[in-house]
Amino acid sequence: MTTQFRPIEDLAKKLSVSTSTVRAWTRQGHIPDNAYIKIGQTYRYLVDETIAGLIKHNAEPDEVAVTEPAEDQQ
């Protein structure tokens, strides 16, 4: 079975989001580079790879500075 690149509309429908949301996720790096191609001004997505990338992105902890608790000075 060959994997096909699908239009942004198909991906948005599959994820129940708007095409604007998919575009934003692409710009913000939430969708991995290997999950889409850009032809001119048109993007095409590998649906399974895109979903896997979004799941991985959401599973990663936010980059927040963590500090050690101060030891009690008694």
PDB file of N, CA, C and O in Angstrom:
ATOM      1  N   MET A   1       0.832  -1.176   0.000  1.00  0.00           N
ATOM      2  CA  MET A   1       0.000   0.000   0.000  1.00  0.00           C
ATOM      3  C   MET A   1       0.878   1.241   0.000  1.00  0.00           C
ATOM      4  O   MET A   1       1.802   1.339   0.808  1.00  0.00           O
ATOM      5  N   THR A   2       0.616   2.166  -0.868  1.00  0.00           N
ATOM      6  CA  THR A   2       1.401   3.387  -0.924  1.00  0.00           C
ATOM      7  C   THR A   2       0.748   4.472  -0.074  1.00  0.00           C
ATOM      8  O   THR A   2      -0.475   4.565   0.033  1.00  0.00           O
ATOM      9  N   THR A   3       1.601   5.275   0.517  1.00  0.00           N
ATOM     10  CA  THR A   3       1.122   6.386   1.329  1.00  0.00           C
ATOM     11  C   THR A   3       0.936   7.588   0.422  1.00  0.00           C
ATOM     12  O   THR A   3       1.809   7.912  -0.383  1.00  0.00           O
ATOM     13  N   GLN A   4      -0.194   8.241   0.555  1.00  0.00           N
ATOM     14  CA  GLN A   4      -0.487   9.391  -0.293  1.00  0.00           C
ATOM     15  C   GLN A   4      -0.491  10.681   0.521  1.00  0.00           C
ATOM     16  O   GLN A   4      -0.960  10.718   1.658  1.00  0.00           O
ATOM     17  N   PHE A   5       0.034  11.718  -0.082  1.00  0.00           N
ATOM     18  CA  PHE A   5      -0.067  13.040   0.503  1.00  0.00           C
ATOM     19  C   PHE A   5      -1.475  13.561   0.242  1.00  0.00           C
ATOM     20  O   PHE A   5      -1.972  13.495  -0.882  1.00  0.00           O
ATOM     21  N   ARG A   6      -2.110  14.075   1.285  1.00  0.00           N
ATOM     22  CA  ARG A   6      -3.495  14.533   1.209  1.00  0.00           C
ATOM     23  C   ARG A   6      -3.552  16.053   1.342  1.00  0.00           C
ATOM     24  O   ARG A   6      -2.679  16.647   1.973  1.00  0.00           O
ATOM     25  N   PRO A   7      -4.567  16.690   0.757  1.00  0.00           N
ATOM     26  CA  PRO A   7      -4.720  18.142   0.890  1.00  0.00           C
ATOM     27  C   PRO A   7      -5.007  18.541   2.337  1.00  0.00           C
ATOM     28  O   PRO A   7      -5.480  17.735   3.138  1.00  0.00           O
ATOM     29  N   ILE A   8      -4.717  19.780   2.647  1.00  0.00           N
ATOM     30  CA  ILE A   8      -4.916  20.310   3.990  1.00  0.00           C
ATOM     31  C   ILE A   8      -6.369  20.166   4.445  1.00  0.00           C
ATOM     32  O   ILE A   8      -6.634  19.946   5.627  1.00  0.00           O
ATOM     33  N   GLU A   9      -7.290  20.289   3.521  1.00  0.00           N
ATOM     34  CA  GLU A   9      -8.714  20.168   3.864  1.00  0.00           C
ATOM     35  C   GLU A   9      -9.042  18.775   4.402  1.00  0.00           C
ATOM     36  O   GLU A   9      -9.816  18.633   5.349  1.00  0.00           O
ATOM     37  N   ASP A  10      -8.445  17.747   3.791  1.00  0.00           N
ATOM     38  CA  ASP A  10      -8.675  16.371   4.246  1.00  0.00           C
ATOM     39  C   ASP A  10      -8.131  16.175   5.663  1.00  0.00           C
ATOM     40  O   ASP A  10      -8.784  15.566   6.511  1.00  0.00           O
ATOM     41  N   LEU A  11      -6.932  16.697   5.905  1.00  0.00           N
ATOM     42  CA  LEU A  11      -6.329  16.567   7.229  1.00  0.00           C
ATOM     43  C   LEU A  11      -7.162  17.313   8.272  1.00  0.00           C
ATOM     44  O   LEU A  11      -7.428  16.781   9.350  1.00  0.00           O
ATOM     45  N   ALA A  12      -7.571  18.532   7.956  1.00  0.00           N
ATOM     46  CA  ALA A  12      -8.379  19.324   8.890  1.00  0.00           C
ATOM     47  C   ALA A  12      -9.677  18.600   9.228  1.00  0.00           C
ATOM     48  O   ALA A  12     -10.087  18.563  10.388  1.00  0.00           O
ATOM     49  N   LYS A  13     -10.317  18.032   8.224  1.00  0.00           N
ATOM     50  CA  LYS A  13     -11.563  17.300   8.454  1.00  0.00           C
ATOM     51  C   LYS A  13     -11.321  16.085   9.350  1.00  0.00           C
ATOM     52  O   LYS A  13     -12.099  15.828  10.269  1.00  0.00           O
ATOM     53  N   LYS A  14     -10.255  15.343   9.089  1.00  0.00           N
ATOM     54  CA  LYS A  14      -9.915  14.152   9.879  1.00  0.00           C
ATOM     55  C   LYS A  14      -9.677  14.515  11.345  1.00  0.00           C
ATOM     56  O   LYS A  14     -10.042  13.758  12.244  1.00  0.00           O
ATOM     57  N   LEU A  15      -9.057  15.689  11.582  1.00  0.00           N
ATOM     58  CA  LEU A  15      -8.729  16.115  12.943  1.00  0.00           C
ATOM     59  C   LEU A  15      -9.824  16.975  13.579  1.00  0.00           C
ATOM     60  O   LEU A  15      -9.719  17.354  14.746  1.00  0.00           O
ATOM     61  N   SER A  16     -10.868  17.280  12.815  1.00  0.00           N
ATOM     62  CA  SER A  16     -11.973  18.128  13.278  1.00  0.00           C
ATOM     63  C   SER A  16     -11.494  19.503  13.729  1.00  0.00           C
ATOM     64  O   SER A  16     -11.899  20.016  14.772  1.00  0.00           O
ATOM     65  N   VAL A  17     -10.615  20.085  12.906  1.00  0.00           N
ATOM     66  CA  VAL A  17     -10.130  21.442  13.141  1.00  0.00           C
ATOM     67  C   VAL A  17     -10.216  22.216  11.825  1.00  0.00           C
ATOM     68  O   VAL A  17     -10.506  21.644  10.775  1.00  0.00           O
ATOM     69  N   SER A  18      -9.964  23.506  11.896  1.00  0.00           N
ATOM     70  CA  SER A  18      -9.990  24.315  10.680  1.00  0.00           C
ATOM     71  C   SER A  18      -8.661  24.202   9.931  1.00  0.00           C
ATOM     72  O   SER A  18      -7.649  23.780  10.491  1.00  0.00           O
ATOM     73  N   THR A  19      -8.685  24.584   8.669  1.00  0.00           N
ATOM     74  CA  THR A  19      -7.440  24.596   7.896  1.00  0.00           C
ATOM     75  C   THR A  19      -6.477  25.623   8.476  1.00  0.00           C
ATOM     76  O   THR A  19      -5.261  25.444   8.396  1.00  0.00           O
ATOM     77  N   SER A  20      -7.003  26.694   9.058  1.00  0.00           N
ATOM     78  CA  SER A  20      -6.141  27.704   9.699  1.00  0.00           C
ATOM     79  C   SER A  20      -5.363  27.094  10.862  1.00  0.00           C
ATOM     80  O   SER A  20      -4.200  27.433  11.081  1.00  0.00           O
ATOM     81  N   THR A  21      -5.996  26.207  11.595  1.00  0.00           N
ATOM     82  CA  THR A  21      -5.321  25.536  12.706  1.00  0.00           C
ATOM     83  C   THR A  21      -4.201  24.653  12.191  1.00  0.00           C
ATOM     84  O   THR A  21      -3.108  24.645  12.757  1.00  0.00           O
ATOM     85  N   VAL A  22      -4.458  23.910  11.127  1.00  0.00           N
ATOM     86  CA  VAL A  22      -3.412  23.053  10.548  1.00  0.00           C
ATOM     87  C   VAL A  22      -2.252  23.916  10.065  1.00  0.00           C
ATOM     88  O   VAL A  22      -1.092  23.566  10.283  1.00  0.00           O
ATOM     89  N   ARG A  23      -2.547  25.033   9.414  1.00  0.00           N
ATOM     90  CA  ARG A  23      -1.481  25.936   8.961  1.00  0.00           C
ATOM     91  C   ARG A  23      -0.661  26.462  10.141  1.00  0.00           C
ATOM     92  O   ARG A  23       0.566  26.530  10.069  1.00  0.00           O
ATOM     93  N   ALA A  24      -1.342  26.831  11.217  1.00  0.00           N
ATOM     94  CA  ALA A  24      -0.647  27.334  12.408  1.00  0.00           C
ATOM     95  C   ALA A  24       0.244  26.248  13.003  1.00  0.00           C
ATOM     96  O   ALA A  24       1.394  26.513  13.353  1.00  0.00           O
ATOM     97  N   TRP A  25      -0.279  25.028  13.121  1.00  0.00           N
ATOM     98  CA  TRP A  25       0.521  23.932  13.656  1.00  0.00           C
ATOM     99  C   TRP A  25       1.750  23.683  12.791  1.00  0.00           C
ATOM    100  O   TRP A  25       2.822  23.371  13.308  1.00  0.00           O
ATOM    101  N   THR A  26       1.598  23.820  11.479  1.00  0.00           N
ATOM    102  CA  THR A  26       2.728  23.628  10.572  1.00  0.00           C
ATOM    103  C   THR A  26       3.780  24.710  10.817  1.00  0.00           C
ATOM    104  O   THR A  26       4.963  24.403  10.964  1.00  0.00           O
ATOM    105  N   ARG A  27       3.357  25.970  10.861  1.00  0.00           N
ATOM    106  CA  ARG A  27       4.280  27.092  11.107  1.00  0.00           C
ATOM    107  C   ARG A  27       4.984  26.968  12.451  1.00  0.00           C
ATOM    108  O   ARG A  27       6.170  27.276  12.564  1.00  0.00           O
ATOM    109  N   GLN A  28       4.260  26.520  13.465  1.00  0.00           N
ATOM    110  CA  GLN A  28       4.799  26.449  14.823  1.00  0.00           C
ATOM    111  C   GLN A  28       5.665  25.212  15.062  1.00  0.00           C
ATOM    112  O   GLN A  28       6.260  25.070  16.131  1.00  0.00           O
ATOM    113  N   GLY A  29       5.738  24.324  14.081  1.00  0.00           N
ATOM    114  CA  GLY A  29       6.573  23.136  14.204  1.00  0.00           C
ATOM    115  C   GLY A  29       5.922  21.982  14.931  1.00  0.00           C
ATOM    116  O   GLY A  29       6.604  21.022  15.289  1.00  0.00           O
ATOM    117  N   HIS A  30       4.616  22.047  15.161  1.00  0.00           N
ATOM    118  CA  HIS A  30       3.913  20.946  15.819  1.00  0.00           C
ATOM    119  C   HIS A  30       3.781  19.739  14.887  1.00  0.00           C
ATOM    120  O   HIS A  30       3.671  18.601  15.344  1.00  0.00           O
ATOM    121  N   ILE A  31       3.793  19.994  13.600  1.00  0.00           N
ATOM    122  CA  ILE A  31       3.726  18.916  12.602  1.00  0.00           C
ATOM    123  C   ILE A  31       5.150  18.718  12.072  1.00  0.00           C
ATOM    124  O   ILE A  31       5.760  19.667  11.580  1.00  0.00           O
ATOM    125  N   PRO A  32       5.682  17.504  12.168  1.00  0.00           N
ATOM    126  CA  PRO A  32       7.066  17.271  11.744  1.00  0.00           C
ATOM    127  C   PRO A  32       7.275  17.523  10.247  1.00  0.00           C
ATOM    128  O   PRO A  32       6.374  17.329   9.430  1.00  0.00           O
ATOM    129  N   ASP A  33       8.478  17.955   9.922  1.00  0.00           N
ATOM    130  CA  ASP A  33       8.821  18.274   8.526  1.00  0.00           C
ATOM    131  C   ASP A  33       8.630  17.100   7.584  1.00  0.00           C
ATOM    132  O   ASP A  33       8.303  17.293   6.413  1.00  0.00           O
ATOM    133  N   ASN A  34       8.829  15.878   8.081  1.00  0.00           N
ATOM    134  CA  ASN A  34       8.700  14.711   7.200  1.00  0.00           C
ATOM    135  C   ASN A  34       7.247  14.304   6.972  1.00  0.00           C
ATOM    136  O   ASN A  34       6.985  13.337   6.257  1.00  0.00           O
ATOM    137  N   ALA A  35       6.296  15.028   7.571  1.00  0.00           N
ATOM    138  CA  ALA A  35       4.880  14.676   7.452  1.00  0.00           C
ATOM    139  C   ALA A  35       4.163  15.497   6.387  1.00  0.00           C
ATOM    140  O   ALA A  35       2.974  15.291   6.145  1.00  0.00           O
ATOM    141  N   TYR A  36       4.874  16.424   5.751  1.00  0.00           N
ATOM    142  CA  TYR A  36       4.225  17.235   4.718  1.00  0.00           C
ATOM    143  C   TYR A  36       5.230  17.679   3.669  1.00  0.00           C
ATOM    144  O   TYR A  36       6.441  17.665   3.888  1.00  0.00           O
ATOM    145  N   ILE A  37       4.693  18.073   2.530  1.00  0.00           N
ATOM    146  CA  ILE A  37       5.495  18.699   1.479  1.00  0.00           C
ATOM    147  C   ILE A  37       4.798  19.984   1.071  1.00  0.00           C
ATOM    148  O   ILE A  37       3.581  20.119   1.201  1.00  0.00           O
ATOM    149  N   LYS A  38       5.579  20.913   0.580  1.00  0.00           N
ATOM    150  CA  LYS A  38       5.032  22.173   0.089  1.00  0.00           C
ATOM    151  C   LYS A  38       5.348  22.258  -1.402  1.00  0.00           C
ATOM    152  O   LYS A  38       6.503  22.174  -1.818  1.00  0.00           O
ATOM    153  N   ILE A  39       4.301  22.425  -2.182  1.00  0.00           N
ATOM    154  CA  ILE A  39       4.443  22.561  -3.630  1.00  0.00           C
ATOM    155  C   ILE A  39       3.899  23.941  -3.987  1.00  0.00           C
ATOM    156  O   ILE A  39       2.687  24.159  -3.989  1.00  0.00           O
ATOM    157  N   GLY A  40       4.791  24.855  -4.283  1.00  0.00           N
ATOM    158  CA  GLY A  40       4.353  26.236  -4.492  1.00  0.00           C
ATOM    159  C   GLY A  40       3.798  26.779  -3.200  1.00  0.00           C
ATOM    160  O   GLY A  40       4.510  26.833  -2.197  1.00  0.00           O
ATOM    161  N   GLN A  41       2.546  27.181  -3.200  1.00  0.00           N
ATOM    162  CA  GLN A  41       1.878  27.673  -1.994  1.00  0.00           C
ATOM    163  C   GLN A  41       0.945  26.625  -1.387  1.00  0.00           C
ATOM    164  O   GLN A  41       0.179  26.924  -0.471  1.00  0.00           O
ATOM    165  N   THR A  42       1.015  25.397  -1.903  1.00  0.00           N
ATOM    166  CA  THR A  42       0.109  24.330  -1.470  1.00  0.00           C
ATOM    167  C   THR A  42       0.843  23.315  -0.607  1.00  0.00           C
ATOM    168  O   THR A  42       1.935  22.863  -0.950  1.00  0.00           O
ATOM    169  N   TYR A  43       0.231  22.964   0.512  1.00  0.00           N
ATOM    170  CA  TYR A  43       0.777  21.938   1.392  1.00  0.00           C
ATOM    171  C   TYR A  43      -0.005  20.648   1.199  1.00  0.00           C
ATOM    172  O   TYR A  43      -1.219  20.665   0.994  1.00  0.00           O
ATOM    173  N   ARG A  44       0.712  19.525   1.268  1.00  0.00           N
ATOM    174  CA  ARG A  44       0.109  18.198   1.246  1.00  0.00           C
ATOM    175  C   ARG A  44       0.669  17.431   2.442  1.00  0.00           C
ATOM    176  O   ARG A  44       1.853  17.536   2.762  1.00  0.00           O
ATOM    177  N   TYR A  45      -0.197  16.660   3.096  1.00  0.00           N
ATOM    178  CA  TYR A  45       0.163  16.016   4.356  1.00  0.00           C
ATOM    179  C   TYR A  45       0.018  14.511   4.292  1.00  0.00           C
ATOM    180  O   TYR A  45      -0.890  13.987   3.647  1.00  0.00           O
ATOM    181  N   LEU A  46       0.928  13.816   4.973  1.00  0.00           N
ATOM    182  CA  LEU A  46       0.792  12.385   5.233  1.00  0.00           C
ATOM    183  C   LEU A  46       0.002  12.293   6.539  1.00  0.00           C
ATOM    184  O   LEU A  46       0.517  12.637   7.603  1.00  0.00           O
ATOM    185  N   VAL A  47      -1.220  11.841   6.460  1.00  0.00           N
ATOM    186  CA  VAL A  47      -2.137  11.909   7.601  1.00  0.00           C
ATOM    187  C   VAL A  47      -1.594  11.129   8.803  1.00  0.00           C
ATOM    188  O   VAL A  47      -1.543  11.675   9.905  1.00  0.00           O
ATOM    189  N   ASP A  48      -1.192   9.881   8.622  1.00  0.00           N
ATOM    190  CA  ASP A  48      -0.722   9.069   9.744  1.00  0.00           C
ATOM    191  C   ASP A  48       0.510   9.671  10.416  1.00  0.00           C
ATOM    192  O   ASP A  48       0.596   9.706  11.643  1.00  0.00           O
ATOM    193  N   GLU A  49       1.460  10.143   9.613  1.00  0.00           N
ATOM    194  CA  GLU A  49       2.676  10.746  10.168  1.00  0.00           C
ATOM    195  C   GLU A  49       2.364  12.055  10.882  1.00  0.00           C
ATOM    196  O   GLU A  49       2.976  12.373  11.901  1.00  0.00           O
ATOM    197  N   THR A  50       1.414  12.811  10.348  1.00  0.00           N
ATOM    198  CA  THR A  50       1.024  14.061  10.987  1.00  0.00           C
ATOM    199  C   THR A  50       0.396  13.790  12.347  1.00  0.00           C
ATOM    200  O   THR A  50       0.739  14.447  13.330  1.00  0.00           O
ATOM    201  N   ILE A  51      -0.514  12.835  12.412  1.00  0.00           N
ATOM    202  CA  ILE A  51      -1.164  12.498  13.683  1.00  0.00           C
ATOM    203  C   ILE A  51      -0.129  12.000  14.686  1.00  0.00           C
ATOM    204  O   ILE A  51      -0.163  12.389  15.853  1.00  0.00           O
ATOM    205  N   ALA A  52       0.785  11.147  14.246  1.00  0.00           N
ATOM    206  CA  ALA A  52       1.829  10.639  15.141  1.00  0.00           C
ATOM    207  C   ALA A  52       2.695  11.790  15.662  1.00  0.00           C
ATOM    208  O   ALA A  52       3.057  11.812  16.838  1.00  0.00           O
ATOM    209  N   GLY A  53       3.021  12.736  14.796  1.00  0.00           N
ATOM    210  CA  GLY A  53       3.819  13.883  15.214  1.00  0.00           C
ATOM    211  C   GLY A  53       3.098  14.762  16.215  1.00  0.00           C
ATOM    212  O   GLY A  53       3.706  15.253  17.167  1.00  0.00           O
ATOM    213  N   LEU A  54       1.808  14.965  16.008  1.00  0.00           N
ATOM    214  CA  LEU A  54       1.025  15.767  16.949  1.00  0.00           C
ATOM    215  C   LEU A  54       0.919  15.071  18.304  1.00  0.00           C
ATOM    216  O   LEU A  54       0.995  15.722  19.346  1.00  0.00           O
ATOM    217  N   ILE A  55       0.745  13.759  18.291  1.00  0.00           N
ATOM    218  CA  ILE A  55       0.682  13.011  19.547  1.00  0.00           C
ATOM    219  C   ILE A  55       2.011  13.121  20.285  1.00  0.00           C
ATOM    220  O   ILE A  55       2.039  13.356  21.493  1.00  0.00           O
ATOM    221  N   LYS A  56       3.106  12.952  19.558  1.00  0.00           N
ATOM    222  CA  LYS A  56       4.425  13.048  20.179  1.00  0.00           C
ATOM    223  C   LYS A  56       4.650  14.445  20.737  1.00  0.00           C
ATOM    224  O   LYS A  56       5.149  14.601  21.851  1.00  0.00           O
ATOM    225  N   HIS A  57       4.282  15.458  19.965  1.00  0.00           N
ATOM    226  CA  HIS A  57       4.470  16.836  20.415  1.00  0.00           C
ATOM    227  C   HIS A  57       3.684  17.107  21.693  1.00  0.00           C
ATOM    228  O   HIS A  57       4.192  17.753  22.609  1.00  0.00           O
ATOM    229  N   ASN A  58       2.454  16.619  21.760  1.00  0.00           N
ATOM    230  CA  ASN A  58       1.621  16.843  22.935  1.00  0.00           C
ATOM    231  C   ASN A  58       2.075  16.018  24.130  1.00  0.00           C
ATOM    232  O   ASN A  58       1.767  16.368  25.269  1.00  0.00           O
ATOM    233  N   ALA A  59       2.796  14.936  23.896  1.00  0.00           N
ATOM    234  CA  ALA A  59       3.265  14.094  24.988  1.00  0.00           C
ATOM    235  C   ALA A  59       4.531  14.642  25.627  1.00  0.00           C
ATOM    236  O   ALA A  59       4.856  14.279  26.757  1.00  0.00           O
ATOM    237  N   GLU A  60       5.255  15.515  24.919  1.00  0.00           N
ATOM    238  CA  GLU A  60       6.487  16.077  25.459  1.00  0.00           C
ATOM    239  C   GLU A  60       6.148  17.103  26.530  1.00  0.00           C
ATOM    240  O   GLU A  60       5.215  17.889  26.363  1.00  0.00           O
ATOM    241  N   PRO A  61       6.900  17.101  27.633  1.00  0.00           N
ATOM    242  CA  PRO A  61       6.641  18.097  28.679  1.00  0.00           C
ATOM    243  C   PRO A  61       6.985  19.495  28.176  1.00  0.00           C
ATOM    244  O   PRO A  61       7.908  19.677  27.383  1.00  0.00           O
ATOM    245  N   ASP A  62       6.233  20.465  28.648  1.00  0.00           N
ATOM    246  CA  ASP A  62       6.515  21.845  28.279  1.00  0.00           C
ATOM    247  C   ASP A  62       7.894  22.224  28.794  1.00  0.00           C
ATOM    248  O   ASP A  62       8.345  21.747  29.835  1.00  0.00           O
ATOM    249  N   GLU A  63       8.551  23.092  28.038  1.00  0.00           N
ATOM    250  CA  GLU A  63       9.868  23.555  28.458  1.00  0.00           C
ATOM    251  C   GLU A  63       9.690  24.647  29.500  1.00  0.00           C
ATOM    252  O   GLU A  63       9.509  25.822  29.178  1.00  0.00           O
ATOM    253  N   VAL A  64       9.745  24.229  30.745  1.00  0.00           N
ATOM    254  CA  VAL A  64       9.583  25.141  31.859  1.00  0.00           C
ATOM    255  C   VAL A  64      10.809  25.014  32.741  1.00  0.00           C
ATOM    256  O   VAL A  64      11.273  23.909  33.026  1.00  0.00           O
ATOM    257  N   ALA A  65      11.329  26.150  33.171  1.00  0.00           N
ATOM    258  CA  ALA A  65      12.481  26.106  34.058  1.00  0.00           C
ATOM    259  C   ALA A  65      12.065  25.503  35.390  1.00  0.00           C
ATOM    260  O   ALA A  65      11.097  25.937  36.015  1.00  0.00           O
ATOM    261  N   VAL A  66      12.811  24.500  35.804  1.00  0.00           N
ATOM    262  CA  VAL A  66      12.519  23.845  37.068  1.00  0.00           C
ATOM    263  C   VAL A  66      13.660  24.156  38.013  1.00  0.00           C
ATOM    264  O   VAL A  66      14.826  23.952  37.676  1.00  0.00           O
ATOM    265  N   THR A  67      13.332  24.644  39.183  1.00  0.00           N
ATOM    266  CA  THR A  67      14.350  24.937  40.179  1.00  0.00           C
ATOM    267  C   THR A  67      14.198  23.978  41.344  1.00  0.00           C
ATOM    268  O   THR A  67      13.096  23.533  41.667  1.00  0.00           O
ATOM    269  N   GLU A  68      15.298  23.677  41.953  1.00  0.00           N
ATOM    270  CA  GLU A  68      15.287  22.797  43.118  1.00  0.00           C
ATOM    271  C   GLU A  68      14.746  23.572  44.306  1.00  0.00           C
ATOM    272  O   GLU A  68      15.031  24.761  44.449  1.00  0.00           O
ATOM    273  N   PRO A  69      13.973  22.922  45.153  1.00  0.00           N
ATOM    274  CA  PRO A  69      13.478  23.611  46.347  1.00  0.00           C
ATOM    275  C   PRO A  69      14.632  23.968  47.268  1.00  0.00           C
ATOM    276  O   PRO A  69      15.579  23.195  47.414  1.00  0.00           O
ATOM    277  N   ALA A  70      14.554  25.132  47.885  1.00  0.00           N
ATOM    278  CA  ALA A  70      15.598  25.583  48.800  1.00  0.00           C
ATOM    279  C   ALA A  70      15.582  24.718  50.046  1.00  0.00           C
ATOM    280  O   ALA A  70      14.522  24.355  50.556  1.00  0.00           O
ATOM    281  N   GLU A  71      16.771  24.396  50.526  1.00  0.00           N
ATOM    282  CA  GLU A  71      16.855  23.616  51.757  1.00  0.00           C
ATOM    283  C   GLU A  71      16.523  24.521  52.932  1.00  0.00           C
ATOM    284  O   GLU A  71      16.870  25.702  52.947  1.00  0.00           O
ATOM    285  N   ASP A  72      15.850  23.947  53.909  1.00  0.00           N
ATOM    286  CA  ASP A  72      15.489  24.720  55.096  1.00  0.00           C
ATOM    287  C   ASP A  72      16.757  25.121  55.856  1.00  0.00           C
ATOM    288  O   ASP A  72      17.625  24.287  56.119  1.00  0.00           O
ATOM    289  N   GLN A  73      16.847  26.351  56.190  1.00  0.00           N
ATOM    290  CA  GLN A  73      17.976  26.863  56.968  1.00  0.00           C
ATOM    291  C   GLN A  73      17.561  26.860  58.435  1.00  0.00           C
ATOM    292  O   GLN A  73      16.889  27.788  58.885  1.00  0.00           O
ATOM    293  N   GLN A  74      17.947  25.842  59.181  1.00  0.00           N
ATOM    294  CA  GLN A  74      17.545  25.764  60.590  1.00  0.00           C
ATOM    295  C   GLN A  74      18.673  26.090  61.495  1.00  0.00           C
ATOM    296  O   GLN A  74      18.510  26.072  62.715  1.00  0.00           O
TER     297      GLN A  74
END
